[in-house]
């Protein structure tokens, strides 16, 4: 599958997979900024996409940034719909205790292409029974 991409800054690397078979392509920051503890900011990835109909792109955190620095994507996963043609942005938040320097060209998140299907809701008076029922949020134990 091919997705058209427009790179706003030719000096910025194109998103890419780090290893064959990876699910997510790394996204790079198009700007320098120091993110203070507790602060959130939209970082431009410096690209625009033409996502095919029936697909979405999800923006997800990088696990290394999360575990080492407490940096994550605030609205994870962020969704980019196929109709959107604007700049890809990544909402980062610093959950760490120290300021975190984001440098232009540094990997800040990853994007994953997902196929989806729209559905219709049908209102009913009751739902079918299952073995699990309404158990959720820790109902199966530790």
DSSP file (Angstrom, degrees, kcal/mol; ACC not computed):
  #  RESIDUE AA STRUCTURE BP1 BP2  ACC     N-H-->O    O-->H-N    N-H-->O    O-->H-N    TCO  KAPPA ALPHA  PHI   PSI    X-CA   Y-CA   Z-CA
    1    1 A X              0   0    0      0, 0.0     2,-0.4     0, 0.0     0, 0.0   0.000 360.0 360.0 360.0 140.4    0.0    0.0    0.0
    2    2 A X        -     0   0    0      2,-0.0     2,-0.4     0, 0.0    50,-0.1  -0.930 360.0-166.9-116.3 140.4    1.2    3.5   -0.8
    3    3 A X        -     0   0    0     -2,-0.4     2,-0.2    48,-0.1    48,-0.1  -0.995  24.9-124.5-123.9 126.5    0.3    6.7    1.0
    4    4 A X  E     -A   50   0A   0     46,-0.9    46,-2.2    -2,-0.4     2,-0.4  -0.472  30.2-169.1 -71.7 140.8    1.2   10.0   -0.5
    5    5 A X  E     -A   49   0A   0     44,-0.2     2,-0.5    -2,-0.2    44,-0.2  -0.990  16.2-158.4-134.0 140.3    3.3   12.3    1.6
    6    6 A X  E     -A   48   0A   0     42,-2.8    42,-2.0    -2,-0.4     2,-0.6  -0.980  13.8-153.3-117.2 118.4    4.2   16.0    1.3
    7    7 A X  E     -A   47   0A   0     -2,-0.5    40,-0.2    40,-0.2     3,-0.1  -0.832   6.9-166.7 -95.9 121.5    7.4   17.0    3.2
    8    8 A X  S    S+     0   0    0     38,-2.7     2,-0.5    -2,-0.6    -1,-0.1   0.789  81.8  40.2 -76.2 -29.8    7.4   20.6    4.2
    9    9 A X    >   -     0   0    0     37,-0.7     3,-1.7     1,-0.1    -1,-0.2  -0.953  67.1-161.4-124.9 110.0   11.1   20.7    5.2
   10   10 A X  T 3  S+     0   0    0     -2,-0.5    -1,-0.1     1,-0.3     4,-0.1   0.649  91.0  63.0 -67.4 -14.3   13.4   18.7    2.9
   11   11 A X  T 3  S+     0   0    0      2,-0.1     2,-0.3     0, 0.0    -1,-0.3   0.627  86.9  88.0 -82.4 -14.2   16.1   18.6    5.6
   12   12 A X  S <  S-     0   0    0     -3,-1.7    18,-0.1    34,-0.1    -3,-0.1  -0.677  88.3-111.5 -85.3 135.7   13.7   16.6    7.9
   13   13 A X        -     0   0    0     -2,-0.3    15,-0.2     1,-0.1     2,-0.2  -0.319  30.8-112.3 -63.1 148.3   13.9   12.8    7.5
   14   14 A X        -     0   0    0      1,-0.1    12,-0.1    -4,-0.1    -1,-0.1  -0.527  44.8 -90.5 -71.3 147.3   10.8   11.1    6.0
   15   15 A X        +     0   0    0     -2,-0.2     2,-0.3    10,-0.1    12,-0.2  -0.306  60.9 171.5 -54.9 144.7    9.0    8.8    8.4
   16   16 A X  B     -D   26   0B   0     10,-0.8    10,-2.8    -3,-0.1     2,-0.3  -0.996  38.3-103.4-156.1 158.1   10.4    5.3    8.3
   17   17 A X        -     0   0    0     -2,-0.3     8,-0.2     8,-0.3     3,-0.1  -0.638  21.8-151.9 -78.1 139.8   10.3    1.9    9.9
   18   18 A X  S    S+     0   0    0      6,-0.4     2,-0.3    -2,-0.3    -1,-0.1   0.806  80.4  21.1 -81.1 -31.2   13.4    1.2   12.0
   19   19 A X  S >  S-     0   0    0     -3,-0.0     3,-2.0     0, 0.0    -1,-0.2  -0.980  93.3 -94.0-137.7 148.9   13.2   -2.6   11.4
   20   20 A X  T 3  S+     0   0    0     -2,-0.3    -2,-0.0     1,-0.3     0, 0.0  -0.400 112.9  23.1 -59.7 131.8   11.6   -4.8    8.8
   21   21 A X  T 3  S+     0   0    0      1,-0.3    -1,-0.3    -2,-0.1     0, 0.0   0.366  85.2 146.2  91.7  -4.9    8.2   -5.9   10.0
   22   22 A X    <   -     0   0    0     -3,-2.0    -1,-0.3     1,-0.1    -5,-0.1  -0.318  45.2-144.6 -61.3 148.5    7.7   -3.0   12.5
   23   23 A X  S    S+     0   0    0      1,-0.1    90,-0.4    89,-0.1     2,-0.4   0.814  78.3  52.9 -82.1 -33.7    4.1   -1.8   12.8
   24   24 A X        -     0   0    0     88,-0.1    -6,-0.4    86,-0.0     2,-0.4  -0.839  68.4-142.9-114.6 142.7    4.9    1.9   13.2
   25   25 A X  E     - E   0 111B   0     86,-2.7    86,-2.6    -2,-0.4    -8,-0.3  -0.808  33.2-113.2 -93.2 138.6    7.0    4.4   11.3
   26   26 A X  E     -DE  16 110B   0    -10,-2.8   -10,-0.8    -2,-0.4     2,-0.3  -0.494  25.7-149.4 -72.1 140.1    8.9    6.9   13.4
   27   27 A X  E     - E   0 109B   0     82,-3.1    81,-2.4    -2,-0.2    82,-1.0  -0.846  10.2-143.6-106.9 148.5    7.9   10.6   13.1
   28   28 A X  E     - E   0 107B   0     17,-0.4    79,-0.2    -2,-0.3     2,-0.2  -0.863  17.7-111.1-116.3 145.2   10.4   13.4   13.5
   29   29 A X        -     0   0    0     77,-2.5    76,-3.2    74,-0.4    16,-0.2  -0.523  14.8-158.2 -72.7 138.0   10.0   16.8   15.2
   30   30 A X  S    S+     0   0    0     14,-2.6     2,-0.3    -2,-0.2    74,-0.2   0.272  73.6  44.7 -95.6   9.5   10.1   19.8   12.8
   31   31 A X  S    S-     0   0    0     13,-0.3     2,-0.4    72,-0.2    74,-0.1  -0.984  75.4-118.7-151.3 158.2   11.1   22.1   15.7
   32   32 A X        +     0   0    0     -2,-0.3     2,-0.3    71,-0.2    71,-0.2  -0.793  44.3 148.4 -94.2 141.1   13.3   22.6   18.7
   33   33 A X  E     -H  102   0C   0     69,-2.5    69,-3.5    -2,-0.4     2,-0.6  -0.934  43.3-130.2-168.7 147.8   11.6   23.1   22.0
   34   34 A X  E     -H  101   0C   0     -2,-0.3     2,-0.7    67,-0.2    67,-0.2  -0.934  24.8-152.0-105.7 115.6   12.2   22.4   25.8
   35   35 A X  E     -H  100   0C   0     65,-3.1    65,-2.6    -2,-0.6     3,-0.1  -0.777  12.7-144.2 -91.2 114.6    9.1   20.7   27.2
   36   36 A X    >   -     0   0    0     -2,-0.7     3,-2.3    63,-0.2    58,-0.4  -0.350  36.1 -78.4 -75.6 157.3    8.8   21.6   31.0
   37   37 A X  T 3  S+     0   0    0      1,-0.3    58,-0.2    60,-0.2    -1,-0.1  -0.328 121.1  12.3 -54.8 131.9    7.5   19.0   33.5
   38   38 A X  T 3  S+     0   0    0     56,-3.4    -1,-0.3     1,-0.3     2,-0.2   0.300 101.3 127.0  83.0  -9.4    3.7   18.8   33.2
   39   39 A X    <   -     0   0    0     -3,-2.3    55,-2.2    55,-0.2     2,-0.3  -0.524  41.1-162.8 -84.7 147.9    3.7   20.8   30.0
   40   40 A X  E     + B   0  93A   0     53,-0.2     2,-0.3    -2,-0.2    53,-0.2  -0.960  13.0 169.4-126.6 148.8    2.0   19.7   26.8
   41   41 A X  E     - B   0  92A   0     51,-2.2    51,-2.4    -2,-0.3     2,-0.6  -0.990  35.6-117.4-156.9 146.4    2.6   21.0   23.3
   42   42 A X  E     - B   0  91A   0     -2,-0.3     2,-0.5    49,-0.2    49,-0.2  -0.803  32.1-161.3 -86.4 122.1    1.7   20.2   19.7
   43   43 A X  E     - B   0  90A   0     47,-3.0    47,-2.5    -2,-0.6     2,-0.2  -0.896  16.5-125.9-103.9 130.9    4.8   19.4   17.7
   44   44 A X  E     - B   0  89A   0     -2,-0.5   -14,-2.6    45,-0.2   -13,-0.3  -0.553   9.2-158.5 -72.2 137.1    4.8   19.6   14.0
   45   45 A X  E     -     0   0A   0     43,-2.8   -17,-0.4    -2,-0.2    -1,-0.1   0.433  37.5-124.9 -92.1  -1.9    6.0   16.4   12.2
   46   46 A X  E    S+     0   0A   0     42,-0.4   -38,-2.7     1,-0.2   -37,-0.7   0.658  73.8  99.3  72.6  16.4    6.6   18.5    9.1
   47   47 A X  E     -A    7   0A   0     41,-0.4    41,-2.9   -40,-0.2     2,-0.3  -0.928  53.8-155.6-134.9 157.7    4.5   16.3    6.9
   48   48 A X  E     -AB   6  87A   0    -42,-2.0   -42,-2.8    -2,-0.3     2,-0.3  -0.968  19.8-155.2-126.4 147.0    1.1   16.1    5.3
   49   49 A X  E     -A    5   0A   0     37,-0.5     2,-0.6    -2,-0.3   -44,-0.2  -0.894  20.2-149.6-124.8 150.9   -0.5   12.9    4.2
   50   50 A X  E     -A    4   0A   0    -46,-2.2   -46,-0.9    -2,-0.3     2,-0.3  -0.855  29.5-165.3-113.8  90.1   -3.1   11.7    1.7
   51   51 A X        -     0   0    0     -2,-0.6     3,-0.1    33,-0.4     4,-0.1  -0.595  22.7-111.9 -80.7 132.3   -4.5    8.7    3.6
   52   52 A X    >   -     0   0    0     -2,-0.3     3,-1.5   -50,-0.1    30,-0.1  -0.279  39.6 -92.0 -63.6 149.5   -6.7    6.3    1.4
   53   53 A X  T 3  S+     0   0    0      1,-0.2    -1,-0.1    29,-0.1     3,-0.1  -0.337 114.6  34.3 -59.2 140.0  -10.4    6.1    2.2
   54   54 A X  T 3  S+     0   0    0      1,-0.3    62,-2.6    -3,-0.1     2,-0.3   0.450 107.3  88.6  90.1   2.1  -11.2    3.3    4.6
   55   55 A X  E <   -F  115   0B   0     -3,-1.5    27,-0.5    60,-0.2    -1,-0.3  -0.885  51.9-169.0-128.2 160.2   -7.9    3.9    6.5
   56   56 A X  E     -F  114   0B   0     58,-2.4    58,-3.0    -2,-0.3     2,-0.5  -0.937  19.7-131.0-136.6 159.9   -6.7    6.0    9.4
   57   57 A X  E     -FG 113  80B   0     23,-2.0    23,-2.5    -2,-0.3     2,-0.4  -0.977  20.1-153.5-112.4 129.7   -3.3    6.8   10.7
   58   58 A X  E     -FG 112  79B   0     54,-3.0    54,-2.3    -2,-0.5     2,-0.5  -0.860   5.2-145.4-102.4 136.9   -2.8    6.5   14.5
   59   59 A X  E     +FG 111  78B   0     19,-2.7    19,-2.1    -2,-0.4    18,-0.6  -0.895  27.2 177.8-100.9 124.9   -0.1    8.5   16.3
   60   60 A X  E     -F  110   0B   0     50,-3.1    50,-2.5    -2,-0.5    15,-0.0  -0.863  28.7 -98.8-128.5 157.8    1.4    6.6   19.2
   61   61 A X        -     0   0    0     -2,-0.3     2,-0.6    48,-0.2    48,-0.2  -0.249  31.6-117.0 -69.6 161.4    4.1    7.2   21.8
   62   62 A X     >  -     0   0    0     46,-0.4     4,-1.8     9,-0.2     3,-0.3  -0.905  19.9-142.4 -95.4 125.9    7.7    5.9   21.5
   63   63 A X  H  > S+     0   0    0     -2,-0.6     4,-2.7     1,-0.2     5,-0.3   0.845  97.0  56.7 -61.9 -35.5    8.2    3.5   24.4
   64   64 A X  H  > S+     0   0    0      1,-0.2     4,-2.3     2,-0.2     5,-0.4   0.910 107.5  47.4 -63.8 -42.1   11.8    4.6   25.0
   65   65 A X  H  >>S+     0   0    0     -3,-0.3     4,-1.9     2,-0.2     6,-1.8   0.889 113.9  49.8 -64.4 -37.6   10.8    8.2   25.5
   66   66 A X  H  X5S+     0   0    0     -4,-1.8     4,-1.4     4,-0.3    -2,-0.2   0.951 116.7  37.4 -66.9 -49.8    8.1    7.1   27.9
   67   67 A X  H  <5S+     0   0    0     -4,-2.7    -2,-0.2     1,-0.2    -1,-0.2   0.876 125.0  38.0 -74.1 -37.1   10.2    4.9   30.1
   68   68 A X  H  <5S+     0   0    0     -4,-2.3    -3,-0.2    -5,-0.3    -1,-0.2   0.832 137.0  10.7 -83.4 -32.9   13.4    6.9   30.1
   69   69 A X  H  <5S-     0   0    0     -4,-1.9    27,-0.4    -5,-0.4    29,-0.2   0.486  92.1-114.7-128.8  -5.8   11.9   10.5   30.2
   70   70 A X     << +     0   0    0     -4,-1.4    25,-3.3    -5,-0.6     2,-0.5   0.734  65.8 145.1  74.1  21.3    8.2   10.3   30.9
   71   71 A X  E     +C   94   0A   0     -6,-1.8     2,-0.3    23,-0.2    -1,-0.3  -0.824  18.0 154.6 -96.8 126.9    7.4   11.8   27.5
   72   72 A X  E     -C   93   0A   0     21,-1.9    21,-2.2    -2,-0.5     2,-0.6  -0.918  50.5 -92.2-144.2 169.4    4.3   10.4   25.8
   73   73 A X  E >   -C   92   0A   0     -2,-0.3     3,-1.0    19,-0.2    19,-0.2  -0.775  35.2-148.3 -85.1 123.2    1.6   11.3   23.3
   74   74 A X  T 3  S+     0   0    0     17,-2.7     2,-0.2    -2,-0.6    -1,-0.2   0.895  91.1  37.6 -65.1 -44.4   -1.2   12.9   25.3
   75   75 A X  T 3  S-     0   0    0     16,-0.3    -1,-0.3    -3,-0.1   -16,-0.2  -0.232  98.6-151.7-102.0  44.8   -4.2   11.7   23.2
   76   76 A X  S <  S+     0   0    0     -3,-1.0   -16,-0.1    -2,-0.2     3,-0.1  -0.415  77.0  28.1 -72.8 136.2   -2.9    8.3   22.4
   77   77 A X  S    S-     0   0    0    -18,-0.6     2,-0.3    -2,-0.1    -1,-0.2   0.548  85.9-163.3 -80.4 138.8   -3.7    7.0   20.0
   78   78 A X  E     -G   59   0B   0    -19,-2.1   -19,-2.7    13,-0.0     2,-0.5  -0.615  14.4-139.5 -76.3 141.3   -4.3   10.2   18.0
   79   79 A X  E     -G   58   0B   0     -2,-0.3     2,-0.6   -21,-0.2   -21,-0.2  -0.891  14.8-165.9-109.8 132.5   -6.3    9.6   14.9
   80   80 A X  E     -G   57   0B   0    -23,-2.5   -23,-2.0    -2,-0.5     2,-0.1  -0.972  21.5-143.9-112.5 115.8   -5.8   11.2   11.5
   81   81 A X    >   -     0   0    0     -2,-0.6     3,-1.2   -25,-0.2   -30,-0.2  -0.357  21.3-112.7 -77.6 158.4   -8.8   10.7    9.3
   82   82 A X  T 3  S+     0   0    0    -27,-0.5   -31,-0.3     1,-0.3    -1,-0.1   0.719 113.8  58.5 -66.1 -21.1   -8.5   10.1    5.5
   83   83 A X  T 3  S+     0   0    0    -33,-0.1    -1,-0.3   -31,-0.1     2,-0.2   0.695  83.6  99.8 -81.1 -17.5  -10.1   13.4    4.7
   84   84 A X    <   +     0   0    0     -3,-1.2   -33,-0.4     1,-0.1   -35,-0.2  -0.503  37.9 169.0 -75.5 131.8   -7.5   15.5    6.6
   85   85 A X        +     0   0    0     -2,-0.2    -1,-0.1   -35,-0.1     3,-0.1   0.225  42.6 105.8-124.3  11.7   -4.8   17.1    4.5
   86   86 A X  S    S-     0   0    0      1,-0.2   -37,-0.5   -38,-0.1     2,-0.1  -0.138  82.2 -58.6 -84.9-176.5   -3.2   19.4    7.0
   87   87 A X  E     -B   48   0A   0    -39,-0.1     2,-0.5     1,-0.1   -39,-0.2  -0.367  54.1-117.1 -63.9 135.8    0.1   19.2    8.9
   88   88 A X  E     -     0   0A   0    -41,-2.9   -43,-2.8    -3,-0.1   -42,-0.4  -0.646  37.3-168.8 -75.2 125.6    0.6   16.1   11.1
   89   89 A X  E     -B   44   0A   0     -2,-0.5     2,-0.5   -45,-0.2   -45,-0.2  -0.885  14.2-153.3-118.3 150.5    0.9   17.2   14.7
   90   90 A X  E     -B   43   0A   0    -47,-2.5   -47,-3.0    -2,-0.3     2,-1.0  -0.985  10.5-146.0-124.8 119.9    1.9   15.2   17.7
   91   91 A X  E     -B   42   0A   0     -2,-0.5   -17,-2.7   -49,-0.2   -16,-0.3  -0.760  25.0-174.0 -88.5 105.3    0.7   16.3   21.2
   92   92 A X  E     -BC  41  73A   0    -51,-2.4   -51,-2.2    -2,-1.0     2,-0.4  -0.751   8.2-168.2 -98.6 147.2    3.5   15.5   23.6
   93   93 A X  E     -BC  40  72A   0    -21,-2.2   -21,-1.9    -2,-0.3     2,-0.8  -0.992  18.8-135.1-131.8 143.6    3.3   15.8   27.4
   94   94 A X  E     + C   0  71A   0    -55,-2.2   -56,-3.4   -58,-0.4   -23,-0.2  -0.848  27.7 167.7-100.2 102.7    6.2   15.7   29.9
   95   95 A X        +     0   0    0    -25,-3.3   -24,-0.2    -2,-0.8   -25,-0.2   0.396  52.6  98.2 -89.9   0.9    5.2   13.4   32.8
   96   96 A X  S    S-     0   0    0    -27,-0.4   -58,-0.2   -26,-0.3   -26,-0.1  -0.121  82.2-118.9 -80.4-178.3    8.8   13.4   34.0
   97   97 A X  S    S+     0   0    0    -60,-0.1     2,-0.3     2,-0.1   -60,-0.2   0.521  90.3  60.5 -99.1  -9.7   10.4   15.5   36.7
   98   98 A X  S    S-     0   0    0    -29,-0.2    -2,-0.2   -62,-0.1   -63,-0.0  -0.856  92.7 -95.7-119.7 152.7   12.9   17.3   34.4
   99   99 A X        -     0   0    0     -2,-0.3     2,-0.5   -63,-0.1   -63,-0.2  -0.356  39.6-144.7 -59.0 147.4   12.7   19.5   31.4
  100  100 A X  E     -H   35   0C   0    -65,-2.6   -65,-3.1    -4,-0.1     2,-0.6  -0.976   2.5-141.9-123.9 122.6   13.0   17.5   28.2
  101  101 A X  E     -H   34   0C   0     -2,-0.5     2,-0.6   -67,-0.2   -67,-0.2  -0.727  11.6-162.8 -87.7 118.9   14.7   19.0   25.1
  102  102 A X  E     -H   33   0C   0    -69,-3.5   -69,-2.5    -2,-0.6     2,-0.4  -0.891  11.9-159.0 -97.4 125.0   13.1   18.1   21.8
  103  103 A X    >   -     0   0    0     -2,-0.6     3,-2.2   -71,-0.2   -74,-0.4  -0.829  27.0 -98.8-107.6 144.5   15.4   18.7   18.9
  104  104 A X  T 3  S+     0   0    0     -2,-0.4   -74,-0.2     1,-0.3     3,-0.1  -0.352 112.5  24.6 -56.2 133.5   14.5   19.2   15.3
  105  105 A X  T 3  S+     0   0    0    -76,-3.2     2,-0.3     1,-0.3    -1,-0.3   0.424  93.4 129.1  88.5  -0.7   14.9   15.9   13.4
  106  106 A X    <   -     0   0    0     -3,-2.2   -77,-2.5   -77,-0.2     2,-0.3  -0.656  68.2-106.7 -88.7 144.0   14.6   13.8   16.6
  107  107 A X  E     +E   28   0B   0     -2,-0.3   -79,-0.3   -79,-0.2     3,-0.1  -0.541  46.3 163.0 -69.6 125.6   12.1   10.9   16.7
  108  108 A X  E     -     0   0B   0    -81,-2.4   -46,-0.4    -2,-0.3     2,-0.3   0.589  58.1 -12.9-121.3 -17.2    9.1   11.9   18.8
  109  109 A X  E     -E   27   0B   0    -82,-1.0   -82,-3.1   -48,-0.2     2,-0.3  -0.936  60.9-116.6-165.7-178.9    6.3    9.4   18.0
  110  110 A X  E     -EF  26  60B   0    -50,-2.5   -50,-3.1    -2,-0.3     2,-0.4  -0.969  15.6-143.7-134.6 155.7    5.3    6.7   15.6
  111  111 A X  E     -EF  25  59B   0    -86,-2.6   -86,-2.7    -2,-0.3     2,-0.4  -0.952   9.8-165.9-122.0 141.8    2.4    6.4   13.1
  112  112 A X  E     - F   0  58B   0    -54,-2.3   -54,-3.0    -2,-0.4     2,-0.5  -0.988  16.4-136.6-126.7 131.1    0.5    3.2   12.3
  113  113 A X  E     - F   0  57B   0    -90,-0.4     2,-0.4    -2,-0.4   -56,-0.2  -0.766  27.9-174.7 -87.9 127.2   -1.8    2.8    9.3
  114  114 A X  E     - F   0  56B   0    -58,-3.0   -58,-2.4    -2,-0.5     2,-0.3  -0.976  21.7-137.9-127.7 137.4   -5.0    1.0   10.2
  115  115 A X  E     - F   0  55B   0     -2,-0.4     2,-0.3   -60,-0.2   -60,-0.2  -0.701  31.5-179.8 -83.8 142.4   -7.9   -0.2    8.0
  116  116 A X        -     0   0    0    -62,-2.6     2,-0.4    -2,-0.3    -2,-0.0  -0.929  21.9-141.7-139.6 165.8  -11.3    0.5    9.6
  117  117 A X        -     0   0    0     -2,-0.3     2,-0.1   -62,-0.0    -2,-0.0  -0.997  19.1-130.5-129.9 129.7  -14.9   -0.1    8.8
  118  118 A X        -     0   0    0     -2,-0.4     2,-0.3     1,-0.0    -2,-0.0  -0.445  29.9-167.0 -71.9 152.6  -17.7    2.3    9.6
  119  119 A X        -     0   0    0     -2,-0.1     2,-0.3     0, 0.0    -1,-0.0  -0.939  16.7-127.8-139.8 161.1  -20.7    0.9   11.4
  120  120 A X        -     0   0    0     -2,-0.3     2,-0.4     2,-0.0     0, 0.0  -0.829  22.4-127.6-107.7 149.2  -24.3    1.8   12.2
  121  121 A X        -     0   0    0     -2,-0.3     2,-0.5     2,-0.0     0, 0.0  -0.785  15.9-161.9 -95.3 140.0  -25.8    1.7   15.7
  122  122 A X        -     0   0    0     -2,-0.4     2,-0.3     2,-0.0    -2,-0.0  -0.969  15.9-138.6-121.4 113.6  -29.1   -0.2   16.2
  123  123 A X        +     0   0    0     -2,-0.5     2,-0.3     2,-0.0     3,-0.0  -0.551  29.2 176.8 -74.6 132.2  -30.9    0.7   19.4
  124  124 A X        -     0   0    0     -2,-0.3     3,-0.1     1,-0.1    -1,-0.0  -0.818  40.2-122.2-129.8 168.8  -32.3   -2.3   21.3
  125  125 A X  S    S-     0   0    0     -2,-0.3     2,-0.3     1,-0.3    -1,-0.1   0.774  93.6  -0.3 -82.8 -29.0  -34.2   -3.0   24.5
  126  126 A X        -     0   0    0     -3,-0.0    -1,-0.3     0, 0.0     2,-0.2  -0.985  69.9-120.4-156.2 160.1  -31.6   -5.4   25.8
  127  127 A X        -     0   0    0     -2,-0.3     2,-0.0    -3,-0.1     0, 0.0  -0.667  38.3 -94.6-101.1 157.5  -28.3   -7.1   24.8
  128  128 A X        -     0   0    0     -2,-0.2     2,-0.2     1,-0.1    -1,-0.1  -0.331  46.1-106.9 -66.5 153.4  -27.6  -10.8   24.4
  129  129 A X        -     0   0    0      3,-0.0     2,-0.3     2,-0.0    -1,-0.1  -0.529  36.5-176.7 -82.8 148.0  -26.1  -12.6   27.4
  130  130 A X        -     0   0    0     -2,-0.2     4,-0.1     1,-0.1     0, 0.0  -0.898  40.4-108.4-134.2 167.2  -22.4  -13.7   27.5
  131  131 A X  S    S+     0   0    0     -2,-0.3    -1,-0.1     1,-0.2    -2,-0.0   0.884 120.6  45.6 -62.5 -38.2  -20.4  -15.6   30.1
  132  132 A X  S >  S+     0   0    0      1,-0.2     3,-1.4     2,-0.1    -1,-0.2   0.877  84.4 172.6 -74.0 -39.2  -18.5  -12.5   31.0
  133  133 A X  T 3   -     0   0    0      1,-0.2    -1,-0.2     2,-0.0    -2,-0.1  -0.447  66.2 -20.8  66.8-133.6  -21.6  -10.3   31.3
  134  134 A X  T 3  S+     0   0    0     -2,-0.2    -1,-0.2    -4,-0.1     2,-0.2   0.306  95.5 130.9 -94.8   8.3  -20.9   -6.8   32.6
  135  135 A X    <   +     0   0    0     -3,-1.4     2,-0.3     4,-0.1     3,-0.1  -0.440  29.5 130.7 -66.2 129.5  -17.6   -7.6   34.4
  136  136 A X        +     0   0    0     -2,-0.2     3,-0.1     1,-0.1    -2,-0.0  -0.941  33.8  54.8-161.5 179.2  -14.9   -5.2   33.6
  137  137 A X  S    S-     0   0    0     -2,-0.3    -1,-0.1     1,-0.2    -2,-0.0   0.920 132.9 -24.6  49.4  58.1  -12.1   -2.9   35.0
  138  138 A X  S >  S+     0   0    0     -3,-0.1     3,-1.6     3,-0.0    -1,-0.2   0.578  94.3 135.4  91.4  10.5  -10.3   -5.6   37.0
  139  139 A X  T 3   +     0   0    0      1,-0.3     3,-0.1    -3,-0.1    -2,-0.1   0.679  68.2  59.2 -68.2 -16.4  -13.2   -8.0   37.4
  140  140 A X  T 3  S-     0   0    0      1,-0.3    -1,-0.3    -5,-0.0     2,-0.2   0.403 111.3-116.4 -93.0   3.6  -11.0  -11.0   36.5
  141  141 A X    <         0   0    0     -3,-1.6    -1,-0.3     1,-0.2    -3,-0.0  -0.525 360.0 360.0  98.4-166.2   -8.6  -10.4   39.4
  142  142 A X              0   0    0     -2,-0.2    -1,-0.2    -3,-0.1    -3,-0.1   0.455 360.0 360.0 -73.5 360.0   -4.9   -9.5   39.4
